[in-house]
């Protein structure tokens, strides 16, 4: 019978996703069958699953840590923000609707049976299910109809470990405060607290550990020291962009406008990891560097709106000047659509119906459609002959003369477009830079011949597992897990 343990946070970005990924790799390394599960996630960084849907990028990484293929059951509800007050609602990997935050809050309770079904589906096939909550466990204003934190834990009857982030300060207050403000029945479900992201001498926190245990009535685990190599792993959401550091000593500069609804920016991670590359993520209000060797227009969850924002920042002028100077541009998914002549949304898929003029650097036009393309792909880049392992995740059909010069081929079918001068390329393929051969073709002599991106991810997951083994009593932690009640 499978056992389950849930990790909730005192706030967002406390490191829950990393703890779950590390534990998944620990268990997998011990020869156990394990699966990650997050009832509800909110992120525009998503991954395509082997069963033809999409889940949060963090759950796909956790699946990899578990040495399992990602499936939609691992993240049955995914919210993808489209506007300031609304999101696309993805259920079991498929877009179901777009809803305002208020409307979703009122309706989300109806999704609980599907969430429980997905959880039990996983539990029927593994030894452990490691569950991750969402955001903060203490948001009592959102407790009604909750399916992400205690609402799910209570119905599924799962014990909880509360994770606090000491790096941001106030961790003792945030842990004790969570116990104080949540419903007493929810507080009783917490079996331990865990202090994450510690820096310094752990002995200096010994009194803090004792204080937390005395005040909460449950053991305090850790502290878990800061795991610096976490930056090598794909990030869950845009909170990571604040620390999206660049190698300013790199000889090859890649500039990427930070669009308001940037999506799947983990496409850039392999470039960021290259020693010779300076990946410049350009914030709003700043110009695109004139010395950039390559501009990449990334994916977007609201393409027309982000194209308006691009123009408002003057980036369209920078991009066109970059092209006139003879330099190269690559557009990925929404970025590909922006490079064309127009983006039409007759059905209001992304908002108000209408047409937005594109940058005109590719002779193509895009019509947005409600049907989302979700496929894992094996492609060949036609310019270099390099193999690409990527995925499609987009809504829209792109046509025009430049598709006669395709970017790639997938099973003999043309994909993407290249401008007549060869300096502007567009593709719907996400994940393309993880392919070492393609990345080296783009970067030329700047690329390190010894750097293998996928191997580096595997090594980092193993290092993370070793890190947790050294600093946590894993057996005691896993001893908190309880058998899943299959319904």
C-alpha positions in Angstrom: 0.0 0.0 0.0 1.4 3.4 -1.0 2.2 6.0 1.7 1.9 9.7 1.3 3.4 12.8 2.8 2.6 16.4 2.0 4.8 19.4 2.1 3.3 22.9 2.6 5.0 26.2 2.9 4.8 29.2 5.2 4.8 31.2 2.0 5.6 31.0 -1.7 9.1 30.2 -3.0 10.2 28.6 0.3 11.7 25.7 -1.6 8.9 23.1 -1.4 9.4 22.1 -5.1 13.1 21.5 -4.5 12.5 19.5 -1.3 10.0 17.3 -3.1 12.3 16.8 -6.1 15.2 15.9 -3.8 13.1 13.4 -1.8 11.8 11.8 -5.1 15.4 11.2 -6.2 16.4 9.9 -2.7 13.6 7.3 -2.9 14.3 6.4 -6.5 17.9 5.9 -5.6 16.8 3.6 -2.8 15.0 1.5 -5.3 11.5 2.6 -4.3 8.7 3.5 -6.7 7.7 7.2 -6.1 5.6 9.8 -7.8 5.2 13.5 -7.2 1.8 15.1 -6.9 0.6 18.7 -6.7 -3.2 19.1 -6.6 -3.2 22.7 -8.0 -0.3 24.7 -9.4 -0.2 28.2 -10.8 2.6 28.7 -13.4 3.2 29.7 -17.0 6.2 27.3 -17.0 4.6 24.0 -18.1 5.7 20.7 -19.6 4.0 18.3 -22.0 3.3 14.9 -20.6 3.6 11.5 -22.3 -0.2 11.1 -22.1 -0.8 14.2 -24.2 -1.5 17.0 -21.7 0.4 19.6 -19.7 1.5 20.0 -16.1 3.6 22.4 -14.2 7.3 22.4 -15.0 8.2 21.7 -11.3 6.1 18.5 -11.4 7.8 17.4 -14.6 11.2 17.9 -12.9 10.0 16.0 -9.9 8.8 13.2 -12.2 12.3 13.1 -13.7 13.8 13.0 -10.2 11.5 10.0 -9.6 12.8 8.4 -12.8 9.2 8.3 -14.1 7.6 9.8 -17.2 5.5 12.9 -16.4 1.8 12.3 -16.6 -1.2 14.6 -16.1 -2.2 12.9 -12.9 0.8 14.4 -11.2 -0.7 17.9 -11.5 -4.4 17.6 -12.2 -5.2 21.4 -12.0 -2.9 23.9 -13.5 -3.7 27.7 -13.6 -1.8 29.7 -16.3 -2.2 33.4 -15.7 -3.4 35.3 -18.7 -4.4 38.6 -17.2 -3.9 40.4 -13.9 -7.2 38.9 -12.5 -7.6 35.7 -14.5 -6.1 32.5 -15.7 -6.5 29.7 -18.1 -7.7 26.6 -16.2 -6.1 23.3 -17.3 -7.7 20.2 -15.8 -6.0 16.8 -16.3 -3.7 18.3 -18.8 -6.3 20.0 -21.1 -7.5 23.6 -21.2 -11.0 23.7 -19.8 -11.8 27.4 -19.7 -10.5 30.8 -18.8 -11.8 32.3 -15.5 -11.3 35.3 -13.3 -9.7 34.7 -10.0 -13.1 35.3 -8.2 -14.9 32.9 -10.5 -12.3 30.2 -10.0 -12.3 30.6 -6.2 -16.0 30.0 -6.2 -15.9 27.0 -8.5 -12.7 25.2 -7.6 -14.3 22.9 -5.0 -16.1 21.1 -7.8 -12.7 19.9 -9.1 -11.9 18.0 -5.9 -13.2 14.7 -7.1 -11.0 14.9 -10.2 -8.0 15.9 -8.0 -8.6 12.9 -5.6 -9.0 10.6 -8.6 -5.6 11.6 -10.0 -4.0 11.2 -6.5 -5.4 7.7 -6.1 -4.4 6.8 -9.7 -0.8 7.6 -8.7 -1.0 5.9 -5.3 -2.2 2.6 -6.9 1.2 2.2 -8.7 3.9 3.4 -6.3 5.4 3.0 -2.8 5.3 6.7 -2.0 3.5 9.8 -3.2 5.2 13.0 -2.2 2.7 15.8 -2.3 3.4 19.5 -2.7 1.1 22.2 -1.6 0.7 25.6 -3.3 1.7 29.1 -2.0 1.2 29.6 1.7 -0.6 27.2 4.0 -1.8 30.1 6.2 -3.9 31.9 3.6 -7.1 31.4 5.8 -9.0 33.8 3.5 -8.7 31.1 0.8 -9.5 28.1 2.9 -13.1 27.6 1.7 -13.3 25.3 -1.2 -9.5 24.7 -1.0 -8.1 21.9 -3.1 -4.4 22.9 -3.0 -3.4 22.8 0.7 -5.4 21.8 3.8 -8.6 21.3 1.9 -6.9 18.5 0.0 -4.9 17.1 2.9 -8.1 16.7 5.0 -10.1 14.9 2.4 -7.2 12.7 1.4 -6.2 12.2 5.0 -2.5 13.0 4.5 0.1 14.1 7.1 1.8 17.5 6.5 5.3 18.8 6.9 5.5 22.7 7.1 8.4 24.2 5.2 9.8 27.6 6.2 12.5 29.7 4.4 15.1 31.1 6.8 16.8 33.0 4.0 14.1 35.6 3.8 14.0 36.2 7.6 11.3 35.8 10.2 11.2 32.0 9.9 10.3 31.3 13.5 7.4 33.8 13.4 6.2 32.4 10.1 6.2 28.8 11.4 4.6 29.5 14.7 2.2 32.0 13.1 1.0 29.4 10.7 0.0 27.1 13.5 -1.7 30.0 15.2 -3.9 31.2 12.4 -5.0 28.0 10.6 -8.0 26.0 11.8 -7.1 23.8 14.8 -8.1 20.7 12.8 -5.6 21.7 10.0 -2.9 22.5 12.5 -3.2 19.0 14.0 -2.4 17.6 10.5 1.1 19.1 10.6 3.5 16.4 11.9 6.7 18.4 11.7 8.2 21.7 10.5 11.3 21.9 8.3 13.7 24.9 8.0 15.1 25.4 4.5 17.8 27.5 2.8 20.0 27.9 5.9 23.3 29.7 5.5 25.9 29.8 8.2 26.7 27.7 11.3 23.7 25.3 12.0 24.7 25.2 15.7 23.6 28.8 15.9 20.0 27.7 15.2 19.9 25.0 17.8 17.9 27.1 20.2 15.5 28.0 17.3 14.9 24.3 16.6 14.1 23.7 20.3 11.9 26.8 20.5 9.9 25.8 17.4 9.4 22.3 18.7 8.2 23.6 22.1 5.8 26.2 20.6 4.3 24.0 17.9 4.3 20.6 19.7 5.9 18.9 16.7 9.6 18.2 15.8 11.5 20.7 13.8 13.7 19.1 11.1 16.8 20.5 9.6 18.0 23.1 9.0 18.6 22.2 5.4 21.5 24.3 4.1 21.2 26.4 1.0 21.6 24.3 -2.1 23.4 26.6 -4.5 23.2 24.3 -7.5 19.4 24.7 -7.5 19.9 27.5 -10.0 20.9 24.8 -12.5 17.4 23.2 -12.4 14.3 24.4 -14.4 12.4 27.0 -12.4 8.8 26.7 -11.5 7.5 30.3 -12.1 8.4 33.9 -12.7 9.5 34.4 -9.1 12.8 32.8 -10.2 13.4 35.6 -12.7 14.5 37.9 -9.9 17.6 35.6 -9.5 18.0 34.8 -13.2 21.7 35.6 -13.1 23.8 36.0 -16.2 27.5 35.3 -16.9 28.5 38.9 -17.7 32.0 37.7 -18.7 30.6 35.6 -21.6 31.8 36.6 -25.0 28.4 35.9 -26.7 25.5 38.0 -25.6 21.9 36.7 -26.0 19.2 39.3 -25.1 15.7 38.3 -24.1 13.0 40.8 -23.5 11.2 40.0 -20.2 7.6 40.0 -21.4 4.9 40.5 -18.7 3.4 37.1 -19.5 6.6 35.3 -20.4 6.0 31.5 -20.5 8.2 28.5 -20.5 11.3 30.6 -20.0 13.1 27.5 -19.0 13.7 27.2 -22.7 16.6 29.6 -21.9 18.2 27.5 -19.1 20.7 25.6 -21.3 21.9 28.9 -22.8 22.2 30.4 -19.3 24.3 27.4 -18.3 26.8 27.8 -21.1 30.1 29.2 -19.7 30.7 31.4 -22.7 27.2 33.0 -22.9 26.0 36.2 -21.3 22.2 35.7 -21.2 20.8 39.2 -20.7 17.1 39.1 -19.5 16.0 42.7 -20.3 13.6 44.1 -17.7 10.8 46.6 -18.6 12.1 50.1 -19.1 15.6 49.0 -20.3 16.7 48.9 -23.9 17.9 45.7 -25.6 21.7 45.8 -25.6 23.0 47.0 -28.9 25.9 44.6 -28.7 23.7 41.5 -28.5 24.8 38.8 -30.8 21.3 37.1 -30.8 17.9 38.2 -29.7 15.4 35.5 -28.5 11.7 36.4 -28.3 10.4 33.9 -25.7 7.0 32.2 -25.3 4.1 34.2 -24.0 0.8 33.3 -22.3 -0.9 36.4 -23.8 0.8 37.0 -27.1 -1.1 40.1 -28.4 -0.9 41.8 -24.9 2.8 41.0 -24.6 3.4 42.4 -28.1 1.7 45.6 -27.0 4.0 45.7 -24.0 7.0 45.0 -26.3 6.1 48.1 -28.3 5.4 50.2 -25.2 9.0 49.5 -24.0 10.5 50.4 -27.4 11.8 46.9 -27.8 10.3 46.7 -31.3 12.7 49.5 -32.4 15.6 47.7 -30.8 14.7 44.4 -32.5 14.4 46.0 -35.9 17.6 47.9 -35.5 19.3 44.6 -34.5 18.1 43.0 -37.6 19.2 45.9 -39.9 22.6 45.6 -38.3 22.8 42.1 -39.7 22.3 40.2 -36.5 20.1 37.2 -35.8 16.7 36.7 -34.1 14.9 33.5 -32.9 11.3 33.5 -31.9 9.9 30.6 -29.9 6.1 29.9 -29.8 4.5 33.3 -28.9 7.8 35.0 -29.9 7.5 33.3 -33.3 4.0 34.7 -33.7 5.2 38.2 -32.8 7.8 38.1 -35.6 5.1 37.7 -38.2 3.0 40.3 -40.0 -0.1 39.9 -37.8 -1.8 38.0 -35.0 -5.5 37.6 -35.2 -7.7 36.4 -32.4 -11.2 36.2 -33.9 -12.7 34.1 -31.0 -11.2 36.0 -28.1 -9.0 33.1 -27.1 -6.6 35.4 -25.2 -8.9 38.3 -24.5 -10.8 40.9 -26.6 -11.2 39.7 -30.2 -9.1 41.6 -32.7 -5.9 41.7 -34.8 -2.5 43.0 -33.7 0.1 44.0 -36.2 3.3 42.0 -35.8 7.0 43.0 -36.2 7.0 42.0 -39.8 10.3 40.3 -39.8 8.8 37.0 -40.9 6.3 36.9 -43.8 3.7 34.9 -41.9 0.4 35.5 -40.3 -1.1 33.8 -37.2 -4.7 33.1 -36.3 -5.2 32.0 -32.7 -7.6 29.1 -32.2 -9.1 27.5 -29.1 -7.5 24.1 -29.8 -4.2 23.7 -28.0 -1.4 21.7 -29.6 0.3 19.5 -27.0 2.9 17.0 -28.3 6.3 15.7 -27.4 8.4 16.0 -30.6 11.6 14.6 -32.1 12.7 17.1 -34.8 15.6 17.8 -37.1 16.9 21.4 -37.4 17.2 21.9 -41.2 19.9 24.6 -41.0 22.4 22.3 -39.2 21.0 18.8 -39.3 21.0 18.7 -35.5 18.4 16.6 -33.7 16.0 18.4 -31.4 14.0 16.8 -28.6 11.3 19.3 -27.7 7.5 19.8 -27.4 4.7 21.7 -28.9 2.4 23.7 -26.6 0.5 26.4 -28.4 -2.8 27.7 -29.7 -2.8 29.1 -33.2 -2.1 28.4 -36.9 0.7 30.2 -38.7 0.8 30.5 -42.5 2.6 32.5 -45.1 5.5 32.5 -47.6 8.3 32.0 -45.1 7.0 28.6 -44.0 8.3 27.4 -47.3 11.7 27.8 -45.6 11.0 25.7 -42.5 13.0 25.8 -39.3 12.8 22.1 -38.7 11.1 18.9 -39.8 9.1 16.5 -37.7 8.5 13.1 -39.2 9.0 14.6 -42.7 6.6 17.5 -41.9 7.8 21.1 -42.1 7.8 23.2 -38.9 8.4 26.9 -38.3 9.7 29.5 -40.7 12.9 31.2 -41.7 13.2 34.7 -43.3 14.6 35.1 -46.9 17.9 36.5 -45.5 18.2 33.5 -43.1 18.7 35.8 -40.1 15.2 35.5 -38.5 13.9 32.1 -37.4 10.6 31.1 -35.8 9.5 27.9 -34.3 6.8 26.4 -32.1 9.3 23.9 -30.6 9.9 24.4 -26.9 12.9 22.8 -25.2 15.0 23.1 -28.3 18.2 24.3 -26.6 18.5 21.2 -24.4 19.8 19.5 -27.5 23.6 19.9 -27.3 24.1 19.6 -31.0 21.5 22.3 -31.9 22.7 24.6 -29.1 26.3 24.3 -30.4 25.1 25.0 -34.0 23.5 28.3 -32.7 26.5 29.3 -30.6 29.3 28.2 -32.8 32.7 28.3 -31.2 31.3 29.9 -28.0 29.6 26.6 -27.0 31.6 24.4 -24.7 32.2 21.0 -26.4 32.3 19.3 -23.0 29.0 20.7 -21.6 26.1 18.2 -21.8 22.9 19.8 -20.5 20.7 16.8 -19.8 23.6 15.0 -18.0 24.1 18.2 -15.9 20.4 18.0 -14.8 20.8 14.4 -13.8 23.9 15.1 -11.8 22.3 18.1 -10.1 19.3 15.9 -9.0 21.7 13.3 -7.6 23.6 16.0 -5.8 20.4 17.4 -4.4 19.5 13.9 -3.1 22.9 13.6 -1.5 22.4 17.0 0.1 19.2 16.0 1.7 20.6 12.7 2.9 23.4 14.5 4.6 21.3 17.1 6.4 18.0 15.4 7.1 17.1 12.2 9.0 15.4 10.8 5.9 14.2 7.7 7.7 12.5 9.8 10.4 11.0 12.1 7.8 9.6 9.2 5.7 8.4 7.7 9.0 5.8 10.5 9.1 4.2 9.3 5.9 0.9 7.4 6.3 -0.9 4.8 4.1 -3.1 6.2 1.4 -6.8 5.4 1.8 -7.9 4.3 -1.6 -11.5 5.2 -2.3 
